[in-house]
Amino acid sequence: MTYNIRLDVAVDGANRWANRREEFLSQIRLVRPDLLGLQEVVPGQYADLRQGLPGYAFVGGGRDDGVGQGEASPLAVNRRAFAIAASGMFWLSPTPAVPSLGWDAAYRRVATWARLRRRSDGVRLLVLNTHWDHVGLVARRNSALQLRHWIAAHRQPREAVVLLGDFNAPLGEASMQTLLDDRTLRDARAAAREPAVGTSITFNAFDALPKSGQTIDHILVGGADVARYHALAEHFDGRVASDHFPVVADIAPACPARR
């Protein structure tokens, strides 16, 4: 699952985090994803997530210092389903090892990664979660190249890979095609064996029933089969839990690697 939580900011008024926190957490508890990529998580929200979802291990720090400052794009891993073998984060910029602004981006952007071992059978999985810039076209294109090269350098033989997040770009944008054109990764919606369920819109601007909108949240997979894909356009008495709908895919490694 990928889910932009929408940061806690006063300008949102009735849609501030305190007024939708329980609905958000209830949605996660209902779906119970094994893997959850989150975006726009500020420190207070991070604390609420850790407290409200005790069955998950969280990896990933804030984009301003790599620890607790600024928005985070963490991965939440179901403790019963997966063990974390290794994890980390890097900045989407020419200097990925240090907090930095990349190219024409308006904000610092990061990717959080984890190498996982499924407890039931030892299958390994490499997962990355990211949140691309909403302004910089050059930044998005270069972020795509950076992620593509990082995956090629770090993916182990016969290891499935999942890249998910808020890309701030539709699939047709050149940046997304950069990720897809070498066929290492596939769009989970297109790859799903069953027809996609739910809305095609992922950014709702806090509108429970949007008639139009953007599809900018994606799940990309490599070396894995996709059974089902759906965007959960759920609302609670006409209110949504975030300004994005969560996207969910049921994924199984096609060529499982074990250790």
Summary of the structure (lengths in Angstrom):
residues: 259
radius of gyration: 17.0
end to end distance: 25.4
largest distance: 49.9
contacts: 888
relative contact order: 0.15
helix: 23%
strand: 33%
